[in-house]
Amino acid sequence: MVKGNIDKKVGIISDEVVEKYKLYEYKNADIIQPLSLYVHIAKHVKEFLSVDSYNKTISNIPRIIKEPTFVYYDPNKKSLLYFKEIAENVCVVVKLSLRKNKKPYVATVYPVNVRKIEKLKELSYILNR
């Protein structure tokens, strides 16, 4: 048995996101999904419309990162928020490295309403003009 974190690569930070938010140090950086993610997101299971919606979201994390509807950068939390509608609108939060040599990783996943997405789109437009 292998001890320690077992991580899986689920995507990269795209050139489009790097350019939009001027995150040049993360160009083509791998995004990993740690095994510990499942423990963390267990608290969000009841927020999903159904267990099927939850399972579909978790199995589509790579697709959400690769083909998001919208990506927002939160400079205060040093995180990228990837939004996409799967069975419902969801957010995949990718924490950027907080320490040297630590890869960006999926920190959490949860359902989100359209209103929150629209507010973040407006804020992103204002901040990136």
VEXLUM-955919 format. One line per field, with one value per residue: residue number from 1; residue in three letters; x, y, z of N, C-alpha, C, CB in turn. Coordinates in nm, 2 decimals, always signed. Glycine has a CB too. Layout:
<nodes>
pos: c(NUM	...)
code: c(ala	...)
n_px: c(X	...)
n_py: c(Y	...)
n_pz: c(Z	...)
ca_px: c(X	...)
ca_py: c(Y	...)
ca_pz: c(Z	...)
c_px: c(X	...)
c_py: c(Y	...)
c_pz: c(Z	...)
cb_px: c(X	...)
cb_py: c(Y	...)
cb_pz: c(Z	...)
</nodes>
This chain:
<nodes>
pos: c(1	2	3	4	5	6	7	8	9	10	11	12	13	14	15	16	17	18	19	20	21	22	23	24	25	26	27	28	29	30	31	32	33	34	35	36	37	38	39	40	41	42	43	44	45	46	47	48	49	50	51	52	53	54	55	56	57	58	59	60	61	62	63	64	65	66	67	68	69	70	71	72	73	74	75	76	77	78	79	80	81	82	83	84	85	86	87	88	89	90	91	92	93	94	95	96	97	98	99	100	101	102	103	104	105	106	107	108	109	110	111	112	113	114	115	116	117	118	119	120	121	122	123	124	125	126	127	128	129)
code: c(met	val	lys	gly	asn	ile	asp	lys	lys	val	gly	ile	ile	ser	asp	glu	val	val	glu	lys	tyr	lys	leu	tyr	glu	tyr	lys	asn	ala	asp	ile	ile	gln	pro	leu	ser	leu	tyr	val	his	ile	ala	lys	his	val	lys	glu	phe	leu	ser	val	asp	ser	tyr	asn	lys	thr	ile	ser	asn	ile	pro	arg	ile	ile	lys	glu	pro	thr	phe	val	tyr	tyr	asp	pro	asn	lys	lys	ser	leu	leu	tyr	phe	lys	glu	ile	ala	glu	asn	val	cys	val	val	val	lys	leu	ser	leu	arg	lys	asn	lys	lys	pro	tyr	val	ala	thr	val	tyr	pro	val	asn	val	arg	lys	ile	glu	lys	leu	lys	glu	leu	ser	tyr	ile	leu	asn	arg)
n_px: c(+0.08	+0.05	+0.16	+0.06	-0.03	-0.24	-0.24	-0.41	-0.38	-0.59	-0.62	-0.49	-0.38	-0.51	-0.39	-0.55	-0.68	-0.45	-0.35	-0.58	-0.60	-0.34	-0.16	+0.11	+0.31	+0.19	+0.15	+0.05	+0.05	+0.01	-0.30	-0.40	-0.59	-0.63	-0.65	-0.76	-0.96	-1.22	-1.29	-1.31	-1.52	-1.74	-1.90	-2.05	-2.23	-2.51	-2.60	-2.63	-2.85	-2.92	-2.79	-2.70	-2.65	-2.43	-2.24	-2.21	-2.10	-1.85	-1.73	-1.69	-1.50	-1.24	-1.34	-1.49	-1.28	-1.14	-1.33	-1.47	-1.76	-1.72	-1.45	-1.33	-1.10	-0.99	-0.82	-0.77	-0.81	-0.64	-0.72	-0.87	-1.19	-1.38	-1.66	-1.94	-2.22	-2.34	-2.51	-2.63	-2.56	-2.22	-1.93	-1.59	-1.32	-1.00	-0.71	-0.43	-0.07	+0.05	+0.28	+0.62	+0.69	+0.46	+0.18	-0.10	-0.42	-0.74	-0.95	-1.21	-1.56	-1.87	-2.23	-2.38	-2.57	-2.71	-2.72	-2.50	-2.29	-2.33	-2.29	-2.02	-1.91	-1.97	-1.81	-1.56	-1.54	-1.53	-1.30	-1.10	-1.07)
n_py: c(-0.12	+0.22	+0.51	+0.85	+1.14	+1.08	+1.19	+1.32	+1.43	+1.67	+1.87	+2.17	+2.51	+2.72	+2.91	+3.12	+3.19	+3.25	+3.48	+3.65	+3.70	+3.77	+3.58	+3.48	+3.32	+3.08	+2.96	+2.70	+2.53	+2.23	+2.11	+1.95	+1.69	+1.61	+1.31	+1.37	+1.55	+1.43	+1.39	+1.64	+1.76	+1.62	+1.75	+1.91	+1.76	+1.73	+1.97	+1.95	+1.89	+1.62	+1.29	+1.18	+1.41	+1.51	+1.30	+1.31	+1.56	+1.54	+1.34	+1.48	+1.68	+1.72	+1.80	+2.04	+2.21	+2.22	+2.31	+2.55	+2.75	+3.00	+3.16	+3.28	+3.48	+3.50	+3.71	+3.76	+3.51	+3.37	+3.20	+3.02	+3.01	+2.79	+2.77	+2.59	+2.44	+2.14	+1.89	+2.07	+2.41	+2.45	+2.50	+2.47	+2.50	+2.61	+2.61	+2.81	+2.77	+2.80	+2.78	+2.75	+2.52	+2.38	+2.24	+2.39	+2.30	+2.12	+2.24	+2.25	+2.16	+2.27	+2.32	+2.61	+2.91	+3.08	+3.36	+3.43	+3.36	+3.55	+3.79	+3.77	+3.77	+4.03	+4.17	+4.07	+4.18	+4.46	+4.47	+4.40	+4.58)
n_pz: c(+0.00	-0.09	+0.08	+0.16	-0.03	-0.31	-0.62	-0.91	-1.24	-1.38	-1.56	-1.72	-1.67	-1.88	-2.17	-2.23	-1.99	-1.84	-1.98	-1.96	-1.68	-1.62	-1.52	-1.55	-1.44	-1.41	-1.66	-1.86	-1.64	-1.46	-1.33	-1.04	-0.89	-0.58	-0.38	-0.13	-0.19	-0.21	+0.06	+0.15	-0.01	+0.06	+0.24	+0.07	-0.07	-0.01	-0.11	-0.38	-0.65	-0.67	-0.60	-0.84	-0.99	-0.84	-0.87	-1.15	-1.18	-1.04	-1.19	-1.42	-1.38	-1.52	-1.77	-1.70	-1.63	-1.87	-2.06	-1.96	-1.89	-1.79	-1.63	-1.32	-1.15	-0.82	-0.65	-0.38	-0.25	-0.40	-0.61	-0.88	-1.02	-1.18	-1.38	-1.49	-1.66	-1.58	-1.48	-1.33	-1.26	-1.17	-0.96	-0.98	-0.78	-0.80	-0.63	-0.64	-0.64	-0.32	-0.19	-0.28	-0.55	-0.53	-0.69	-0.87	-0.74	-0.73	-0.50	-0.40	-0.49	-0.59	-0.62	-0.78	-0.81	-1.09	-1.07	-0.90	-1.07	-1.27	-1.13	-1.07	-1.33	-1.41	-1.22	-1.29	-1.54	-1.48	-1.32	-1.50	-1.71)
ca_px: c(+0.00	+0.13	+0.11	+0.07	-0.13	-0.24	-0.29	-0.44	-0.38	-0.72	-0.61	-0.39	-0.43	-0.50	-0.33	-0.66	-0.69	-0.32	-0.35	-0.69	-0.57	-0.20	-0.10	+0.21	+0.39	+0.11	+0.13	+0.05	+0.07	-0.09	-0.40	-0.41	-0.70	-0.58	-0.75	-0.83	-1.08	-1.34	-1.33	-1.35	-1.64	-1.85	-1.99	-2.14	-2.31	-2.65	-2.63	-2.65	-2.99	-2.93	-2.66	-2.66	-2.59	-2.30	-2.15	-2.18	-2.01	-1.72	-1.67	-1.66	-1.40	-1.15	-1.42	-1.52	-1.16	-1.10	-1.43	-1.56	-1.85	-1.66	-1.35	-1.31	-0.98	-1.01	-0.68	-0.76	-0.79	-0.54	-0.79	-0.95	-1.32	-1.43	-1.80	-2.00	-2.35	-2.33	-2.65	-2.67	-2.44	-2.13	-1.80	-1.47	-1.22	-0.86	-0.62	-0.30	+0.03	+0.07	+0.42	+0.70	+0.69	+0.33	+0.10	-0.24	-0.50	-0.88	-0.98	-1.35	-1.65	-2.01	-2.33	-2.39	-2.68	-2.68	-2.70	-2.36	-2.21	-2.35	-2.22	-1.87	-1.88	-1.97	-1.70	-1.44	-1.54	-1.49	-1.16	-1.01	-1.09)
ca_py: c(+0.00	+0.34	+0.61	+0.98	+1.18	+1.02	+1.30	+1.29	+1.55	+1.69	+1.98	+2.27	+2.64	+2.76	+3.04	+3.22	+3.23	+3.31	+3.61	+3.74	+3.74	+3.80	+3.48	+3.42	+3.21	+2.95	+2.92	+2.56	+2.46	+2.12	+2.12	+1.82	+1.66	+1.52	+1.22	+1.43	+1.63	+1.36	+1.41	+1.79	+1.80	+1.55	+1.85	+1.98	+1.66	+1.77	+2.10	+1.92	+1.85	+1.47	+1.21	+1.17	+1.54	+1.52	+1.21	+1.36	+1.67	+1.49	+1.27	+1.58	+1.79	+1.76	+1.88	+2.17	+2.28	+2.23	+2.38	+2.62	+2.86	+3.12	+3.14	+3.40	+3.48	+3.56	+3.74	+3.75	+3.37	+3.32	+3.08	+3.03	+2.95	+2.74	+2.75	+2.52	+2.37	+1.99	+1.86	+2.20	+2.50	+2.41	+2.57	+2.40	+2.60	+2.56	+2.69	+2.83	+2.73	+2.89	+2.76	+2.71	+2.38	+2.31	+2.26	+2.42	+2.18	+2.13	+2.25	+2.21	+2.16	+2.29	+2.38	+2.75	+2.97	+3.17	+3.50	+3.44	+3.36	+3.68	+3.89	+3.75	+3.81	+4.17	+4.21	+4.04	+4.28	+4.59	+4.47	+4.37	+4.68)
ca_pz: c(+0.00	-0.10	+0.17	+0.11	-0.13	-0.45	-0.70	-1.05	-1.33	-1.43	-1.66	-1.72	-1.67	-2.03	-2.21	-2.23	-1.85	-1.80	-2.04	-1.91	-1.55	-1.61	-1.43	-1.64	-1.37	-1.42	-1.80	-1.88	-1.52	-1.44	-1.22	-0.99	-0.81	-0.47	-0.32	-0.02	-0.24	-0.18	+0.20	+0.16	-0.08	+0.12	+0.30	-0.03	-0.14	+0.01	-0.18	-0.52	-0.68	-0.65	-0.60	-0.98	-1.03	-0.77	-0.94	-1.28	-1.16	-1.00	-1.30	-1.53	-1.34	-1.63	-1.87	-1.65	-1.64	-2.01	-2.13	-1.87	-1.94	-1.74	-1.52	-1.25	-1.06	-0.70	-0.61	-0.24	-0.21	-0.50	-0.66	-1.01	-1.01	-1.31	-1.38	-1.61	-1.63	-1.61	-1.45	-1.28	-1.26	-1.07	-0.96	-0.94	-0.72	-0.82	-0.55	-0.71	-0.54	-0.21	-0.16	-0.40	-0.59	-0.50	-0.81	-0.85	-0.72	-0.71	-0.36	-0.37	-0.60	-0.53	-0.71	-0.77	-0.89	-1.21	-1.02	-0.85	-1.19	-1.34	-1.05	-1.09	-1.47	-1.40	-1.14	-1.37	-1.65	-1.42	-1.28	-1.61	-1.81)
c_px: c(+0.09	+0.07	+0.14	-0.04	-0.12	-0.31	-0.31	-0.45	-0.52	-0.73	-0.49	-0.45	-0.40	-0.44	-0.43	-0.67	-0.56	-0.32	-0.46	-0.65	-0.43	-0.13	+0.01	+0.29	+0.32	+0.08	+0.15	+0.08	-0.04	-0.18	-0.42	-0.54	-0.65	-0.69	-0.82	-0.95	-1.21	-1.39	-1.38	-1.49	-1.76	-1.95	-2.09	-2.24	-2.46	-2.69	-2.66	-2.80	-3.02	-2.79	-2.61	-2.59	-2.45	-2.20	-2.11	-2.08	-1.87	-1.65	-1.63	-1.57	-1.30	-1.22	-1.45	-1.40	-1.12	-1.20	-1.53	-1.65	-1.79	-1.56	-1.33	-1.18	-1.01	-0.87	-0.67	-0.74	-0.70	-0.60	-0.86	-1.08	-1.37	-1.58	-1.85	-2.13	-2.33	-2.48	-2.72	-2.55	-2.35	-2.00	-1.70	-1.36	-1.09	-0.77	-0.48	-0.19	+0.05	+0.21	+0.49	+0.70	+0.56	+0.24	-0.04	-0.32	-0.65	-0.90	-1.12	-1.44	-1.79	-2.10	-2.34	-2.51	-2.63	-2.65	-2.56	-2.27	-2.21	-2.28	-2.07	-1.83	-1.87	-1.85	-1.57	-1.43	-1.48	-1.34	-1.06	-1.02	-0.96)
c_py: c(+0.13	+0.45	+0.75	+1.02	+1.11	+1.13	+1.25	+1.42	+1.55	+1.80	+2.06	+2.41	+2.69	+2.89	+3.15	+3.28	+3.30	+3.46	+3.70	+3.79	+3.77	+3.71	+3.40	+3.31	+3.08	+2.90	+2.77	+2.48	+2.35	+2.16	+1.98	+1.81	+1.56	+1.43	+1.28	+1.52	+1.56	+1.38	+1.55	+1.81	+1.72	+1.64	+1.92	+1.88	+1.70	+1.89	+2.07	+1.88	+1.70	+1.41	+1.20	+1.29	+1.55	+1.43	+1.25	+1.47	+1.63	+1.42	+1.36	+1.69	+1.82	+1.84	+2.02	+2.26	+2.31	+2.32	+2.46	+2.72	+2.99	+3.08	+3.28	+3.38	+3.56	+3.59	+3.73	+3.61	+3.30	+3.19	+3.12	+2.95	+2.92	+2.71	+2.68	+2.45	+2.23	+1.94	+1.98	+2.28	+2.46	+2.50	+2.47	+2.50	+2.54	+2.66	+2.70	+2.80	+2.84	+2.89	+2.72	+2.56	+2.30	+2.34	+2.31	+2.30	+2.22	+2.13	+2.21	+2.22	+2.18	+2.34	+2.53	+2.80	+3.06	+3.31	+3.52	+3.45	+3.50	+3.79	+3.89	+3.79	+3.96	+4.23	+4.19	+4.15	+4.42	+4.58	+4.45	+4.46	+4.76)
c_pz: c(+0.00	+0.00	+0.11	+0.02	-0.26	-0.53	-0.85	-1.13	-1.39	-1.53	-1.65	-1.71	-1.81	-2.05	-2.20	-2.08	-1.80	-1.85	-1.98	-1.77	-1.52	-1.51	-1.50	-1.57	-1.37	-1.56	-1.81	-1.76	-1.51	-1.32	-1.17	-0.90	-0.70	-0.42	-0.21	-0.06	-0.20	-0.03	+0.21	+0.10	-0.03	+0.18	+0.20	-0.10	-0.13	-0.06	-0.33	-0.53	-0.65	-0.64	-0.74	-1.02	-0.96	-0.84	-1.08	-1.28	-1.13	-1.12	-1.42	-1.49	-1.45	-1.74	-1.83	-1.66	-1.78	-2.09	-2.04	-1.95	-1.90	-1.63	-1.46	-1.16	-0.94	-0.64	-0.46	-0.19	-0.30	-0.56	-0.80	-0.98	-1.15	-1.30	-1.51	-1.56	-1.67	-1.59	-1.39	-1.28	-1.14	-1.08	-0.91	-0.90	-0.73	-0.74	-0.63	-0.60	-0.44	-0.16	-0.28	-0.42	-0.56	-0.62	-0.77	-0.83	-0.70	-0.56	-0.32	-0.50	-0.53	-0.64	-0.68	-0.85	-0.99	-1.16	-0.97	-0.97	-1.26	-1.26	-1.07	-1.23	-1.47	-1.33	-1.22	-1.48	-1.60	-1.39	-1.39	-1.73	-1.83)
cb_px: c(-0.09	+0.13	+0.18	+0.21	-0.13	-0.31	-0.20	-0.58	-0.27	-0.82	-0.74	-0.29	-0.35	-0.64	-0.27	-0.79	-0.71	-0.20	-0.37	-0.82	-0.62	-0.18	-0.21	+0.30	+0.42	-0.02	+0.23	+0.16	+0.06	-0.01	-0.53	-0.29	-0.82	-0.53	-0.67	-0.73	-1.07	-1.33	-1.20	-1.25	-1.63	-1.80	-1.91	-2.05	-2.29	-2.68	-2.51	-2.56	-3.03	-3.01	-2.68	-2.78	-2.68	-2.32	-2.22	-2.31	-2.06	-1.73	-1.76	-1.79	-1.33	-1.09	-1.55	-1.57	-1.04	-1.09	-1.51	-1.48	-1.99	-1.77	-1.21	-1.43	-0.85	-1.10	-0.65	-0.89	-0.93	-0.41	-0.90	-0.87	-1.42	-1.34	-1.88	-1.90	-2.47	-2.23	-2.67	-2.73	-2.48	-2.09	-1.82	-1.41	-1.26	-0.81	-0.60	-0.28	+0.16	-0.03	+0.44	+0.85	+0.80	+0.26	+0.09	-0.29	-0.45	-0.96	-0.95	-1.41	-1.64	-2.00	-2.47	-2.26	-2.78	-2.79	-2.80	-2.33	-2.25	-2.50	-2.26	-1.83	-1.99	-2.10	-1.69	-1.45	-1.68	-1.58	-1.15	-1.03	-1.20)
cb_py: c(+0.00	+0.40	+0.60	+1.00	+1.34	+0.88	+1.42	+1.21	+1.54	+1.71	+2.06	+2.26	+2.73	+2.76	+3.03	+3.17	+3.10	+3.23	+3.60	+3.66	+3.64	+3.95	+3.38	+3.53	+3.26	+2.97	+3.00	+2.52	+2.56	+1.99	+2.19	+1.78	+1.60	+1.61	+1.09	+1.52	+1.65	+1.21	+1.38	+1.87	+1.78	+1.44	+1.95	+2.04	+1.52	+1.78	+2.20	+1.80	+1.88	+1.41	+1.07	+1.13	+1.65	+1.47	+1.07	+1.40	+1.77	+1.39	+1.16	+1.64	+1.74	+1.63	+1.80	+2.16	+2.21	+2.10	+2.28	+2.69	+2.85	+3.21	+3.09	+3.43	+3.53	+3.48	+3.88	+3.81	+3.30	+3.29	+3.04	+2.97	+3.04	+2.62	+2.89	+2.41	+2.43	+1.91	+1.73	+2.19	+2.65	+2.26	+2.69	+2.30	+2.64	+2.55	+2.64	+2.97	+2.70	+2.87	+2.66	+2.75	+2.30	+2.36	+2.13	+2.51	+2.12	+2.02	+2.39	+2.31	+2.03	+2.38	+2.32	+2.82	+3.04	+3.17	+3.52	+3.32	+3.25	+3.71	+3.87	+3.61	+3.76	+4.23	+4.13	+3.90	+4.30	+4.61	+4.35	+4.23	+4.78)
cb_pz: c(+0.12	-0.24	+0.31	+0.05	-0.15	-0.46	-0.70	-1.07	-1.43	-1.32	-1.65	-1.84	-1.56	-2.09	-2.36	-2.28	-1.76	-1.86	-2.19	-1.90	-1.45	-1.57	-1.38	-1.68	-1.23	-1.34	-1.89	-1.99	-1.39	-1.41	-1.26	-0.91	-0.89	-0.35	-0.28	+0.06	-0.39	-0.21	+0.29	+0.10	-0.23	+0.22	+0.38	-0.13	-0.08	+0.15	-0.18	-0.57	-0.82	-0.77	-0.53	-1.07	-0.98	-0.62	-0.94	-1.35	-1.05	-0.88	-1.35	-1.57	-1.21	-1.69	-1.91	-1.50	-1.56	-2.08	-2.22	-1.76	-1.88	-1.67	-1.59	-1.16	-1.14	-0.59	-0.66	-0.17	-0.22	-0.43	-0.57	-1.13	-0.93	-1.36	-1.37	-1.67	-1.70	-1.51	-1.35	-1.13	-1.25	-1.08	-0.86	-1.06	-0.58	-0.97	-0.41	-0.77	-0.61	-0.09	-0.04	-0.38	-0.53	-0.37	-0.89	-0.97	-0.59	-0.78	-0.31	-0.27	-0.68	-0.41	-0.69	-0.81	-0.79	-1.31	-0.90	-0.76	-1.28	-1.36	-0.90	-1.06	-1.57	-1.33	-1.01	-1.43	-1.71	-1.30	-1.18	-1.66	-1.79)
</nodes>
